[in-house]
Amino acid sequence: MSTSRLVVCMTFAAFLKVASMNGQGLTGQVSGSVQDSSASAIVGAGVDLVNTGTGVVRKTATDESGNFIFPQLLAGAYNITVSAPGFKTYAAKGIVLASSERSVLRTIVLEVGALSESVSVTAEAARLQTQRA
């Protein structure tokens, strides 16, 4: 095999290696669960996540187990709001996410109340990184 063919093959192999590494990405995720005061899952609660730097709003709802997840998030600071009919609205500010971080929030407990009442949390307590070492 000629030297030029060898160089072309090695360059192509290096290109494929770099292209496959691109899938690792720089995005993280935020997940958690929503319960009522009796530790029962709240199904269908609306969960809004706002990137405070860009103003981008992501919305989801809790599943049949009361869990939610926001995948593919850019690093930054986020505010979260959780609401469900018959419960006070929960709001937390200052959730900081690093690139490639998988942040699991502590269980969010919604209190029974009128639709106009809300509970606001200004600082998130110590978080645990449970997804990887």
N, CA, C and O atoms as a Tinker XYZ file with bonds, in Angstrom:
   532  protein
     1  N      0.854000   -1.168000    0.000000    73     2
     2  CA     0.000000    0.000000    0.000000    64     1     3
     3  C      0.902000    1.233000    0.000000    63     2     4     5
     4  O      1.884000    1.300000    0.739000    81     3
     5  N      0.556000    2.191000   -0.828000    73     3     6
     6  CA     1.380000    3.398000   -0.912000    64     5     7
     7  C      1.198000    4.258000    0.324000    63     6     8     9
     8  O      0.208000    4.138000    1.046000    81     7
     9  N      2.169000    5.126000    0.553000    73     7    10
    10  CA     2.148000    6.000000    1.718000    64     9    11
    11  C      0.946000    6.933000    1.682000    63    10    12    13
    12  O      0.332000    7.176000    2.721000    81    11
    13  N      0.597000    7.462000    0.516000    73    11    14
    14  CA    -0.537000    8.396000    0.426000    64    13    15
    15  C     -1.853000    7.697000    0.752000    63    14    16    17
    16  O     -2.723000    8.296000    1.384000    81    15
    17  N     -2.017000    6.434000    0.332000    73    15    18
    18  CA    -3.227000    5.698000    0.664000    64    17    19
    19  C     -3.305000    5.435000    2.168000    63    18    20    21
    20  O     -4.377000    5.516000    2.769000    81    19
    21  N     -2.180000    5.125000    2.754000    73    19    22
    22  CA    -2.129000    4.881000    4.181000    64    21    23
    23  C     -2.531000    6.138000    4.961000    63    22    24    25
    24  O     -3.283000    6.061000    5.932000    81    23
    25  N     -2.023000    7.292000    4.524000    73    23    26
    26  CA    -2.354000    8.561000    5.176000    64    25    27
    27  C     -3.851000    8.852000    5.040000    63    26    28    29
    28  O     -4.486000    9.292000    5.998000    81    27
    29  N     -4.417000    8.608000    3.851000    73    27    30
    30  CA    -5.841000    8.849000    3.629000    64    29    31
    31  C     -6.677000    7.933000    4.523000    63    30    32    33
    32  O     -7.654000    8.381000    5.124000    81    31
    33  N     -6.306000    6.669000    4.614000    73    31    34
    34  CA    -7.041000    5.719000    5.459000    64    33    35
    35  C     -6.960000    6.111000    6.930000    63    34    36    37
    36  O     -7.960000    6.040000    7.645000    81    35
    37  N     -5.787000    6.520000    7.385000    73    35    38
    38  CA    -5.628000    6.918000    8.783000    64    37    39
    39  C     -6.409000    8.194000    9.081000    63    38    40    41
    40  O     -6.992000    8.322000   10.158000    81    39
    41  N     -6.428000    9.127000    8.151000    73    39    42
    42  CA    -7.178000   10.364000    8.317000    64    41    43
    43  C     -8.676000   10.071000    8.396000    63    42    44    45
    44  O     -9.385000   10.641000    9.226000    81    43
    45  N     -9.150000    9.176000    7.525000    73    43    46
    46  CA   -10.551000    8.802000    7.526000    64    45    47
    47  C    -10.925000    8.116000    8.846000    63    46    48    49
    48  O    -11.986000    8.393000    9.406000    81    47
    49  N    -10.074000    7.236000    9.336000    73    47    50
    50  CA   -10.321000    6.543000   10.607000    64    49    51
    51  C    -10.368000    7.543000   11.764000    63    50    52    53
    52  O    -11.210000    7.425000   12.654000    81    51
    53  N     -9.477000    8.515000   11.752000    73    51    54
    54  CA    -9.470000    9.540000   12.793000    64    53    55
    55  C    -10.748000   10.374000   12.739000    63    54    56    57
    56  O    -11.310000   10.725000   13.777000    81    55
    57  N    -11.200000   10.687000   11.534000    73    55    58
    58  CA   -12.439000   11.444000   11.363000    64    57    59
    59  C    -13.624000   10.674000   11.946000    63    58    60    61
    60  O    -14.456000   11.256000   12.642000    81    59
    61  N    -13.704000    9.374000   11.669000    73    59    62
    62  CA   -14.796000    8.561000   12.207000    64    61    63
    63  C    -14.759000    8.505000   13.728000    63    62    64    65
    64  O    -15.804000    8.528000   14.378000    81    63
    65  N    -13.572000    8.434000   14.292000    73    63    66
    66  CA   -13.419000    8.405000   15.752000    64    65    67
    67  C    -13.944000    9.703000   16.372000    63    66    68    69
    68  O    -14.673000    9.667000   17.363000    81    67
    69  N    -13.574000   10.843000   15.792000    73    67    70
    70  CA   -14.028000   12.144000   16.297000    64    69    71
    71  C    -15.531000   12.273000   16.130000    63    70    72    73
    72  O    -16.201000   12.798000   17.019000    81    71
    73  N    -16.078000   11.811000   15.021000    73    71    74
    74  CA   -17.514000   11.906000   14.780000    64    73    75
    75  C    -18.298000   11.074000   15.792000    63    74    76    77
    76  O    -19.373000   11.481000   16.231000    81    75
    77  N    -17.765000    9.916000   16.162000    73    75    78
    78  CA   -18.471000    9.077000   17.137000    64    77    79
    79  C    -18.406000    9.676000   18.534000    63    78    80    81
    80  O    -19.319000    9.455000   19.330000    81    79
    81  N    -17.363000   10.422000   18.857000    73    79    82
    82  CA   -17.242000   11.061000   20.166000    64    81    83
    83  C    -18.215000   12.214000   20.313000    63    82    84    85
    84  O    -18.529000   12.614000   21.434000    81    83
    85  N    -18.692000   12.750000   19.220000    73    83    86
    86  CA   -19.602000   13.887000   19.244000    64    85    87
    87  C    -20.894000   13.554000   19.982000    63    86    88    89
    88  O    -21.550000   14.462000   20.492000    81    87
    89  N    -21.282000   12.272000   20.054000    73    87    90
    90  CA   -22.516000   11.871000   20.700000    64    89    91
    91  C    -22.502000   12.046000   22.202000    63    90    92    93
    92  O    -23.565000   12.024000   22.822000    81    91
    93  N    -21.343000   12.217000   22.814000    73    91    94
    94  CA   -21.264000   12.369000   24.255000    64    93    95
    95  C    -21.889000   13.680000   24.701000    63    94    96    97
    96  O    -22.548000   13.714000   25.740000    81    95
    97  N    -21.707000   14.739000   23.963000    73    95    98
    98  CA   -22.371000   16.007000   24.199000    64    97    99
    99  C    -22.011000   16.707000   25.488000    63    98   100   101
   100  O    -21.254000   16.198000   26.314000    81    99
   101  N    -22.572000   17.878000   25.633000    73    99   102
   102  CA   -22.326000   18.706000   26.803000    64   101   103
   103  C    -23.621000   19.030000   27.524000    63   102   104   105
   104  O    -23.713000   20.046000   28.213000    81   103
   105  N    -24.615000   18.179000   27.373000    73   103   106
   106  CA   -25.897000   18.461000   28.008000    64   105   107
   107  C    -26.091000   17.598000   29.242000    63   106   108   109
   108  O    -25.529000   16.509000   29.359000    81   107
   109  N    -26.891000   18.104000   30.148000    73   107   110
   110  CA   -27.207000   17.380000   31.372000    64   109   111
   111  C    -28.698000   17.162000   31.481000    63   110   112   113
   112  O    -29.439000   17.373000   30.521000    81   111
   113  N    -29.135000   16.738000   32.656000    73   111   114
   114  CA   -30.563000   16.538000   32.853000    64   113   115
   115  C    -30.943000   16.806000   34.302000    63   114   116   117
   116  O    -30.124000   16.701000   35.215000    81   115
   117  N    -32.212000   17.156000   34.481000    73   115   118
   118  CA   -32.782000   17.358000   35.810000    64   117   119
   119  C    -33.981000   16.432000   35.912000    63   118   120   121
   120  O    -34.823000   16.384000   35.015000    81   119
   121  N    -34.050000   15.701000   37.010000    73   119   122
   122  CA   -35.183000   14.807000   37.229000    64   121   123
   123  C    -35.615000   14.878000   38.684000    63   122   124   125
   124  O    -34.901000   15.410000   39.535000    81   123
   125  N    -36.792000   14.334000   38.954000    73   123   126
   126  CA   -37.298000   14.338000   40.312000    64   125   127
   127  C    -38.648000   13.655000   40.387000    63   126   128   129
   128  O    -39.112000   13.060000   39.414000    81   127
   129  N    -39.270000   13.745000   41.540000    73   127   130
   130  CA   -40.595000   13.157000   41.721000    64   129   131
   131  C    -41.460000   14.116000   42.534000    63   130   132   133
   132  O    -40.961000   14.941000   43.300000    81   131
   133  N    -42.771000   13.980000   42.342000    73   131   134
   134  CA   -43.742000   14.856000   43.007000    64   133   135
   135  C    -44.731000   13.983000   43.776000    63   134   136   137
   136  O    -45.307000   13.039000   43.236000    81   135
   137  N    -44.912000   14.330000   45.067000    73   135   138
   138  CA   -45.823000   13.588000   45.931000    64   137   139
   139  C    -46.699000   14.552000   46.709000    63   138   140   141
   140  O    -46.428000   15.751000   46.782000    81   139
   141  N    -47.767000   13.996000   47.294000    73   139   142
   142  CA   -48.565000   14.793000   48.230000    64   141   143
   143  C    -48.055000   14.522000   49.642000    63   142   144   145
   144  O    -47.086000   13.783000   49.820000    81   143
   145  N    -48.698000   15.112000   50.644000    73   143   146
   146  CA   -48.213000   14.996000   52.022000    64   145   147
   147  C    -48.301000   13.582000   52.584000    63   146   148   149
   148  O    -47.660000   13.284000   53.592000    81   147
   149  N    -49.086000   12.698000   51.951000    73   147   150
   150  CA   -49.181000   11.308000   52.403000    64   149   151
   151  C    -48.223000   10.400000   51.634000    63   150   152   153
   152  O    -48.330000    9.177000   51.713000    81   151
   153  N    -47.283000   10.997000   50.887000    73   151   154
   154  CA   -46.271000   10.273000   50.092000    64   153   155
   155  C    -46.854000    9.513000   48.913000    63   154   156   157
   156  O    -46.240000    8.564000   48.426000    81   155
   157  N    -48.030000    9.917000   48.446000    73   155   158
   158  CA   -48.617000    9.330000   47.241000    64   157   159
   159  C    -48.187000   10.144000   46.029000    63   158   160   161
   160  O    -48.123000   11.372000   46.086000    81   159
   161  N    -47.897000    9.460000   44.946000    73   159   162
   162  CA   -47.466000   10.134000   43.724000    64   161   163
   163  C    -48.586000   11.008000   43.176000    63   162   164   165
   164  O    -49.759000   10.636000   43.227000    81   163
   165  N    -48.217000   12.167000   42.654000    73   163   166
   166  CA   -49.176000   13.047000   41.991000    64   165   167
   167  C    -48.973000   12.878000   40.492000    63   166   168   169
   168  O    -47.942000   13.267000   39.943000    81   167
   169  N    -49.954000   12.303000   39.852000    73   167   170
   170  CA   -49.892000   12.018000   38.423000    64   169   171
   171  C    -50.378000   13.229000   37.634000    63   170   172   173
   172  O    -51.393000   13.832000   37.982000    81   171
   173  N    -49.660000   13.583000   36.578000    73   171   174
   174  CA   -50.088000   14.664000   35.695000    64   173   175
   175  C    -49.823000   16.065000   36.202000    63   174   176   177
   176  O    -50.373000   17.025000   35.661000    81   175
   177  N    -48.995000   16.211000   37.226000    73   175   178
   178  CA   -48.650000   17.557000   37.700000    64   177   179
   179  C    -47.826000   18.266000   36.629000    63   178   180   181
   180  O    -46.950000   17.659000   36.013000    81   179
   181  N    -48.103000   19.530000   36.411000    73   179   182
   182  CA   -47.356000   20.308000   35.429000    64   181   183
   183  C    -46.028000   20.771000   36.011000    63   182   184   185
   184  O    -45.985000   21.348000   37.098000    81   183
   185  N    -44.948000   20.517000   35.283000    73   183   186
   186  CA   -43.615000   20.901000   35.741000    64   185   187
   187  C    -42.996000   21.801000   34.676000    63   186   188   189
   188  O    -42.846000   21.401000   33.521000    81   187
   189  N    -42.636000   23.025000   35.077000    73   187   190
   190  CA   -42.003000   23.987000   34.167000    64   189   191
   191  C    -40.581000   24.243000   34.646000    63   190   192   193
   192  O    -40.350000   24.465000   35.834000    81   191
   193  N    -39.629000   24.210000   33.717000    73   191   194
   194  CA   -38.227000   24.472000   34.025000    64   193   195
   195  C    -37.774000   25.639000   33.158000    63   194   196   197
   196  O    -37.879000   25.586000   31.932000    81   195
   197  N    -37.267000   26.697000   33.796000    73   195   198
   198  CA   -36.863000   27.911000   33.073000    64   197   199
   199  C    -35.366000   28.125000   33.233000    63   198   200   201
   200  O    -34.857000   28.174000   34.353000    81   199
   201  N    -34.660000   28.252000   32.111000    73   199   202
   202  CA   -33.240000   28.607000   32.132000    64   201   203
   203  C    -33.181000   30.109000   32.378000    63   202   204   205
   204  O    -33.627000   30.888000   31.537000    81   203
   205  N    -32.635000   30.527000   33.520000    73   203   206
   206  CA   -32.651000   31.946000   33.873000    64   205   207
   207  C    -31.724000   32.778000   32.999000    63   206   208   209
   208  O    -31.911000   33.989000   32.885000    81   207
   209  N    -30.737000   32.157000   32.386000    73   207   210
   210  CA   -29.819000   32.885000   31.516000    64   209   211
   211  C    -30.390000   33.164000   30.139000    63   210   212   213
   212  O    -30.157000   34.229000   29.567000    81   211
   213  N    -31.144000   32.198000   29.601000    73   211   214
   214  CA   -31.674000   32.334000   28.245000    64   213   215
   215  C    -33.170000   32.604000   28.210000    63   214   216   217
   216  O    -33.693000   33.079000   27.202000    81   215
   217  N    -33.865000   32.303000   29.309000    73   215   218
   218  CA   -35.308000   32.478000   29.335000    64   217   219
   219  C    -36.074000   31.344000   28.675000    63   218   220   221
   220  O    -37.298000   31.416000   28.567000    81   219
   221  N    -35.387000   30.301000   28.233000    73   219   222
   222  CA   -36.042000   29.172000   27.577000    64   221   223
   223  C    -36.836000   28.382000   28.619000    63   222   224   225
   224  O    -36.328000   28.053000   29.691000    81   223
   225  N    -38.101000   28.084000   28.277000    73   223   226
   226  CA   -38.987000   27.350000   29.173000    64   225   227
   227  C    -39.219000   25.955000   28.603000    63   226   228   229
   228  O    -39.556000   25.803000   27.429000    81   227
   229  N    -39.035000   24.936000   29.444000    73   227   230
   230  CA   -39.338000   23.548000   29.072000    64   229   231
   231  C    -40.470000   23.091000   29.973000    63   230   232   233
   232  O    -40.476000   23.394000   31.166000    81   231
   233  N    -41.429000   22.364000   29.413000    73   231   234
   234  CA   -42.595000   21.902000   30.168000    64   233   235
   235  C    -42.729000   20.387000   30.035000    63   234   236   237
   236  O    -42.426000   19.800000   28.997000    81   235
   237  N    -43.190000   19.782000   31.117000    73   235   238
   238  CA   -43.506000   18.358000   31.097000    64   237   239
   239  C    -44.556000   18.095000   32.170000    63   238   240   241
   240  O    -44.961000   19.005000   32.892000    81   239
   241  N    -44.987000   16.852000   32.264000    73   239   242
   242  CA   -45.936000   16.446000   33.306000    64   241   243
   243  C    -45.401000   15.188000   33.970000    63   242   244   245
   244  O    -44.649000   14.425000   33.363000    81   243
   245  N    -45.792000   14.978000   35.218000    73   243   246
   246  CA   -45.342000   13.790000   35.926000    64   245   247
   247  C    -46.036000   12.546000   35.370000    63   246   248   249
   248  O    -47.177000   12.608000   34.911000    81   247
   249  N    -45.327000   11.418000   35.420000    73   247   250
   250  CA   -45.875000   10.162000   34.917000    64   249   251
   251  C    -46.709000    9.466000   35.998000    63   250   252   253
   252  O    -47.000000   10.060000   37.035000    81   251
   253  N    -47.090000    8.212000   35.755000    73   251   254
   254  CA   -47.947000    7.486000   36.695000    64   253   255
   255  C    -47.270000    7.221000   38.048000    63   254   256   257
   256  O    -47.946000    6.875000   39.017000    81   255
   257  N    -45.958000    7.380000   38.119000    73   255   258
   258  CA   -45.234000    7.223000   39.384000    64   257   259
   259  C    -44.906000    8.564000   40.031000    63   258   260   261
   260  O    -44.268000    8.610000   41.083000    81   259
   261  N    -45.340000    9.653000   39.404000    73   259   262
   262  CA   -45.062000   10.989000   39.933000    64   261   263
   263  C    -43.687000   11.514000   39.554000    63   262   264   265
   264  O    -43.242000   12.526000   40.095000    81   263
   265  N    -43.008000   10.839000   38.629000    73   263   266
   266  CA   -41.654000   11.233000   38.226000    64   265   267
   267  C    -41.670000   12.143000   36.998000    63   266   268   269
   268  O    -42.598000   12.101000   36.191000    81   267
   269  N    -40.638000   12.956000   36.874000    73   267   270
   270  CA   -40.452000   13.795000   35.688000    64   269   271
   271  C    -38.964000   13.831000   35.353000    63   270   272   273
   272  O    -38.115000   13.547000   36.197000    81   271
   273  N    -38.666000   14.188000   34.095000    73   271   274
   274  CA   -37.276000   14.308000   33.659000    64   273   275
   275  C    -37.189000   15.353000   32.553000    63   274   276   277
   276  O    -38.040000   15.421000   31.666000    81   275
   277  N    -36.146000   16.156000   32.629000    73   275   278
   278  CA   -35.825000   17.126000   31.583000    64   277   279
   279  C    -34.450000   16.746000   31.029000    63   278   280   281
   280  O    -33.437000   17.088000   31.639000    81   279
   281  N    -34.387000   16.053000   29.895000    73   279   282
   282  CA   -33.095000   15.681000   29.319000    64   281   283
   283  C    -32.540000   16.799000   28.435000    63   282   284   285
   284  O    -33.241000   17.759000   28.117000    81   283
   285  N    -31.292000   16.660000   28.052000    73   283   286
   286  CA   -30.617000   17.550000   27.097000    64   285   287
   287  C    -30.709000   19.022000   27.484000    63   286   288   289
   288  O    -31.178000   19.856000   26.709000    81   287
   289  N    -30.254000   19.320000   28.694000    73   287   290
   290  CA   -30.233000   20.701000   29.174000    64   289   291
   291  C    -28.818000   21.253000   29.101000    63   290   292   293
   292  O    -27.850000   20.549000   29.385000    81   291
   293  N    -28.709000   22.514000   28.719000    73   291   294
   294  CA   -27.414000   23.179000   28.719000    64   293   295
   295  C    -27.046000   23.574000   30.147000    63   294   296   297
   296  O    -27.923000   23.748000   30.993000    81   295
   297  N    -25.775000   23.709000   30.406000    73   295   298
   298  CA   -25.318000   24.140000   31.729000    64   297   299
   299  C    -25.877000   25.524000   32.019000    63   298   300   301
   300  O    -25.998000   26.352000   31.117000    81   299
   301  N    -26.216000   25.775000   33.277000    73   299   302
   302  CA   -26.735000   27.081000   33.661000    64   301   303
   303  C    -27.576000   26.990000   34.919000    63   302   304   305
   304  O    -27.639000   25.947000   35.570000    81   303
   305  N    -28.220000   28.097000   35.248000    73   303   306
   306  CA   -29.098000   28.176000   36.410000    64   305   307
   307  C    -30.546000   28.035000   35.952000    63   306   308   309
   308  O    -30.942000   28.572000   34.917000    81   307
   309  N    -31.325000   27.302000   36.742000    73   307   310
   310  CA   -32.708000   27.021000   36.379000    64   309   311
   311  C    -33.643000   27.298000   37.553000    63   310   312   313
   312  O    -33.255000   27.196000   38.717000    81   311
   313  N    -34.889000   27.653000   37.217000    73   311   314
   314  CA   -35.973000   27.762000   38.183000    64   313   315
   315  C    -37.009000   26.717000   37.797000    63   314   316   317
   316  O    -37.244000   26.480000   36.612000    81   315
   317  N    -37.634000   26.087000   38.799000    73   315   318
   318  CA   -38.633000   25.063000   38.521000    64   317   319
   319  C    -39.935000   25.419000   39.223000    63   318   320   321
   320  O    -39.927000   25.923000   40.346000    81   319
   321  N    -41.054000   25.154000   38.555000    73   319   322
   322  CA   -42.379000   25.382000   39.113000    64   321   323
   323  C    -43.208000   24.118000   38.893000    63   322   324   325
   324  O    -43.240000   23.566000   37.793000    81   323
   325  N    -43.876000   23.669000   39.955000    73   323   326
   326  CA   -44.720000   22.472000   39.878000    64   325   327
   327  C    -46.113000   22.851000   40.331000    63   326   328   329
   328  O    -46.281000   23.478000   41.377000    81   327
   329  N    -47.121000   22.472000   39.546000    73   327   330
   330  CA   -48.503000   22.795000   39.912000    64   329   331
   331  C    -49.424000   21.630000   39.565000    63   330   332   333
   332  O    -49.200000   20.897000   38.601000    81   331
   333  N    -50.459000   21.485000   40.376000    73   331   334
   334  CA   -51.491000   20.471000   40.150000    64   333   335
   335  C    -52.784000   20.996000   40.747000    63   334   336   337
   336  O    -52.758000   21.693000   41.762000    81   335
   337  N    -53.913000   20.674000   40.134000    73   335   338
   338  CA   -55.200000   21.142000   40.655000    64   337   339
   339  C    -55.420000   20.685000   42.099000    63   338   340   341
   340  O    -55.213000   19.518000   42.429000    81   339
   341  N    -55.840000   21.619000   42.951000    73   339   342
   342  CA   -56.112000   21.314000   44.347000    64   341   343
   343  C    -54.903000   21.396000   45.261000    63   342   344   345
   344  O    -55.010000   21.144000   46.461000    81   343
   345  N    -53.731000   21.754000   44.689000    73   343   346
   346  CA   -52.503000   21.856000   45.470000    64   345   347
   347  C    -51.895000   23.241000   45.320000    63   346   348   349
   348  O    -52.114000   23.926000   44.321000    81   347
   349  N    -51.126000   23.644000   46.327000    73   347   350
   350  CA   -50.378000   24.896000   46.230000    64   349   351
   351  C    -49.274000   24.725000   45.195000    63   350   352   353
   352  O    -48.714000   23.638000   45.051000    81   351
   353  N    -48.964000   25.791000   44.483000    73   351   354
   354  CA   -47.877000   25.761000   43.501000    64   353   355
   355  C    -46.536000   25.771000   44.226000    63   354   356   357
   356  O    -46.335000   26.525000   45.178000    81   355
   357  N    -45.629000   24.926000   43.763000    73   355   358
   358  CA   -44.278000   24.839000   44.336000    64   357   359
   359  C    -43.317000   25.519000   43.372000    63   358   360   361
   360  O    -43.392000   25.306000   42.162000    81   359
   361  N    -42.415000   26.336000   43.904000    73   359   362
   362  CA   -41.412000   27.001000   43.069000    64   361   363
   363  C    -40.051000   26.928000   43.753000    63   362   364   365
   364  O    -39.940000   27.174000   44.954000    81   363
   365  N    -39.023000   26.592000   42.986000    73   363   366
   366  CA   -37.647000   26.577000   43.505000    64   365   367
   367  C    -36.770000   27.347000   42.531000    63   366   368   369
   368  O    -36.906000   27.212000   41.315000    81   367
   369  N    -35.872000   28.154000   43.077000    73   367   370
   370  CA   -34.984000   28.974000   42.253000    64   369   371
   371  C    -33.530000   28.595000   42.510000    63   370   372   373
   372  O    -33.189000   28.066000   43.567000    81   371
   373  N    -32.695000   28.871000   41.541000    73   371   374
   374  CA   -31.256000   28.700000   41.724000    64   373   375
   375  C    -30.759000   27.280000   41.625000    63   374   376   377
   376  O    -29.800000   26.919000   42.308000    81   375
   377  N    -31.378000   26.464000   40.799000    73   375   378
   378  CA   -30.879000   25.111000   40.563000    64   377   379
   379  C    -29.769000   25.224000   39.525000    63   378   380   381
   380  O    -30.038000   25.549000   38.369000    81   379
   381  N    -28.546000   24.965000   39.916000    73   379   382
   382  CA   -27.400000   25.123000   39.024000    64   381   383
   383  C    -27.021000   23.764000   38.451000    63   382   384   385
   384  O    -26.827000   22.795000   39.185000    81   383
   385  N    -26.918000   23.711000   37.117000    73   383   386
   386  CA   -26.597000   22.475000   36.411000    64   385   387
   387  C    -25.303000   22.660000   35.642000    63   386   388   389
   388  O    -25.174000   23.597000   34.854000    81   387
   389  N    -24.347000   21.774000   35.864000    73   387   390
   390  CA   -23.085000   21.789000   35.113000    64   389   391
   391  C    -23.259000   20.947000   33.853000    63   390   392   393
   392  O    -24.195000   20.154000   33.755000    81   391
   393  N    -22.357000   21.122000   32.894000    73   391   394
   394  CA   -22.449000   20.339000   31.663000    64   393   395
   395  C    -22.283000   18.859000   31.984000    63   394   396   397
   396  O    -21.460000   18.488000   32.821000    81   395
   397  N    -23.045000   18.042000   31.335000    73   395   398
   398  CA   -23.049000   16.578000   31.485000    64   397   399
   399  C    -23.485000   16.105000   32.870000    63   398   400   401
   400  O    -23.301000   14.931000   33.190000    81   399
   401  N    -24.056000   16.981000   33.703000    73   399   402
   402  CA   -24.491000   16.605000   35.042000    64   401   403
   403  C    -25.910000   16.039000   35.002000    63   402   404   405
   404  O    -26.771000   16.543000   34.281000    81   403
   405  N    -26.134000   15.009000   35.770000    73   403   406
   406  CA   -27.468000   14.442000   35.934000    64   405   407
   407  C    -27.915000   14.738000   37.356000    63   406   408   409
   408  O    -27.526000   14.048000   38.299000    81   407
   409  N    -28.728000   15.763000   37.498000    73   407   410
   410  CA   -29.148000   16.229000   38.816000    64   409   411
   411  C    -30.511000   15.634000   39.171000    63   410   412   413
   412  O    -31.482000   15.790000   38.430000    81   411
   413  N    -30.567000   14.950000   40.313000    73   411   414
   414  CA   -31.818000   14.402000   40.821000    64   413   415
   415  C    -32.234000   15.275000   42.007000    63   414   416   417
   416  O    -31.556000   15.311000   43.034000    81   415
   417  N    -33.349000   15.970000   41.848000    73   415   418
   418  CA   -33.841000   16.852000   42.906000    64   417   419
   419  C    -34.469000   16.034000   44.023000    63   418   420   421
   420  O    -34.950000   14.922000   43.808000    81   419
   421  N    -34.455000   16.614000   45.226000    73   419   422
   422  CA   -35.136000   15.934000   46.326000    64   421   423
   423  C    -36.623000   15.864000   45.996000    63   422   424   425
   424  O    -37.111000   16.628000   45.164000    81   423
   425  N    -37.336000   14.960000   46.639000    73   423   426
   426  CA   -38.758000   14.773000   46.371000    64   425   427
   427  C    -39.519000   16.069000   46.656000    63   426   428   429
   428  O    -39.364000   16.682000   47.712000    81   427
   429  N    -40.335000   16.463000   45.700000    73   427   430
   430  CA   -41.150000   17.672000   45.839000    64   429   431
   431  C    -42.493000   17.258000   46.420000    63   430   432   433
   432  O    -43.199000   16.430000   45.844000    81   431
   433  N    -42.842000   17.838000   47.564000    73   431   434
   434  CA   -44.103000   17.523000   48.235000    64   433   435
   435  C    -45.032000   18.715000   48.071000    63   434   436   437
   436  O    -44.742000   19.814000   48.544000    81   435
   437  N    -46.152000   18.486000   47.397000    73   435   438
   438  CA   -47.140000   19.551000   47.206000    64   437   439
   439  C    -48.133000   19.529000   48.362000    63   438   440   441
   440  O    -48.596000   18.472000   48.792000    81   439
   441  N    -48.443000   20.718000   48.848000    73   439   442
   442  CA   -49.395000   20.859000   49.940000    64   441   443
   443  C    -50.784000   21.135000   49.381000    63   442   444   445
   444  O    -50.936000   21.820000   48.370000    81   443
   445  N    -51.789000   20.595000   50.051000    73   443   446
   446  CA   -53.167000   20.838000   49.658000    64   445   447
   447  C    -53.465000   22.314000   49.881000    63   446   448   449
   448  O    -53.090000   22.881000   50.908000    81   447
   449  N    -54.139000   22.933000   48.917000    73   447   450
   450  CA   -54.468000   24.345000   49.066000    64   449   451
   451  C    -55.242000   24.855000   47.882000    63   450   452   453
   452  O    -55.475000   24.128000   46.916000    81   451
   453  N    -55.639000   26.104000   47.957000    73   451   454
   454  CA   -56.358000   26.753000   46.870000    64   453   455
   455  C    -55.403000   27.012000   45.712000    63   454   456   457
   456  O    -54.185000   27.013000   45.892000    81   455
   457  N    -55.952000   27.228000   44.538000    73   455   458
   458  CA   -55.137000   27.447000   43.349000    64   457   459
   459  C    -54.297000   28.709000   43.428000    63   458   460   461
   460  O    -53.264000   28.805000   42.766000    81   459
   461  N    -54.727000   29.685000   44.232000    73   459   462
   462  CA   -53.993000   30.943000   44.301000    64   461   463
   463  C    -52.837000   30.912000   45.295000    63   462   464   465
   464  O    -52.019000   31.832000   45.308000    81   463
   465  N    -52.749000   29.870000   46.131000    73   463   466
   466  CA   -51.676000   29.770000   47.111000    64   465   467
   467  C    -50.442000   29.122000   46.479000    63   466   468   469
   468  O    -50.551000   28.306000   45.564000    81   467
   469  N    -49.263000   29.504000   46.990000    73   467   470
   470  CA   -48.031000   28.908000   46.463000    64   469   471
   471  C    -46.987000   28.796000   47.557000    63   470   472   473
   472  O    -47.030000   29.506000   48.562000    81   471
   473  N    -46.047000   27.886000   47.338000    73   471   474
   474  CA   -44.908000   27.702000   48.227000    64   473   475
   475  C    -43.679000   28.009000   47.402000    63   474   476   477
   476  O    -43.542000   27.498000   46.291000    81   475
   477  N    -42.775000   28.835000   47.919000    73   475   478
   478  CA   -41.583000   29.234000   47.170000    64   477   479
   479  C    -40.331000   28.852000   47.942000    63   478   480   481
   480  O    -40.220000   29.117000   49.140000    81   479
   481  N    -39.383000   28.225000   47.241000    73   479   482
   482  CA   -38.098000   27.855000   47.831000    64   481   483
   483  C    -37.031000   28.658000   47.095000    63   482   484   485
   484  O    -36.950000   28.601000   45.868000    81   483
   485  N    -36.213000   29.406000   47.834000    73   483   486
   486  CA   -35.236000   30.271000   47.176000    64   485   487
   487  C    -33.880000   29.638000   46.985000    63   486   488   489
   488  O    -33.124000   30.088000   46.124000    81   487
   489  N    -33.536000   28.622000   47.738000    73   487   490
   490  CA   -32.238000   27.966000   47.570000    64   489   491
   491  C    -32.423000   26.471000   47.703000    63   490   492   493
   492  O    -33.095000   25.996000   48.619000    81   491
   493  N    -31.835000   25.745000   46.802000    73   491   494
   494  CA   -31.915000   24.292000   46.819000    64   493   495
   495  C    -30.914000   23.754000   47.831000    63   494   496   497
   496  O    -29.749000   24.153000   47.831000    81   495
   497  N    -31.357000   22.865000   48.680000    73   495   498
   498  CA   -30.461000   22.245000   49.663000    64   497   499
   499  C    -29.447000   21.362000   48.942000    63   498   500   501
   500  O    -29.528000   21.173000   47.728000    81   499
   501  N    -28.521000   20.842000   49.676000    73   499   502
   502  CA   -27.456000   20.016000   49.098000    64   501   503
   503  C    -28.053000   18.910000   48.234000    63   502   504   505
   504  O    -28.937000   18.169000   48.664000    81   503
   505  N    -27.549000   18.818000   47.008000    73   503   506
   506  CA   -28.013000   17.804000   46.069000    64   505   507
   507  C    -27.017000   16.662000   46.057000    63   506   508   509
   508  O    -25.834000   16.837000   46.349000    81   507
   509  N    -27.521000   15.496000   45.715000    73   507   510
   510  CA   -26.653000   14.341000   45.587000    64   509   511
   511  C    -26.548000   13.961000   44.127000    63   510   512   513
   512  O    -27.548000   13.927000   43.409000    81   511
   513  N    -25.347000   13.679000   43.695000    73   511   514
   514  CA   -25.130000   13.178000   42.344000    64   513   515
   515  C    -25.179000   11.664000   42.447000    63   514   516   517
   516  O    -24.208000   11.034000   42.866000    81   515
   517  N    -26.324000   11.068000   42.058000    73   515   518
   518  CA   -26.498000    9.631000   42.222000    64   517   519
   519  C    -26.363000    8.863000   40.913000    63   518   520   521
   520  O    -26.401000    7.633000   40.919000    81   519
   521  N    -26.209000    9.555000   39.806000    73   519   522
   522  CA   -26.191000    8.896000   38.520000    64   521   523
   523  C    -24.813000    8.375000   38.119000    63   522   524   525
   524  O    -24.731000    7.419000   37.347000    81   523
   525  N    -23.729000    8.971000   38.618000    73   523   526
   526  CA   -22.388000    8.507000   38.270000    64   525   527
   527  C    -21.415000    8.909000   39.366000    63   526   528   529
   528  O    -21.707000    9.786000   40.180000    81   527
   529  N    -20.279000    8.275000   39.380000    73   527   530
   530  CA   -19.300000    8.526000   40.434000    64   529   531
   531  C    -18.641000    9.862000   40.277000    63   530   532
   532  O    -17.788000   10.228000   41.086000    81   531
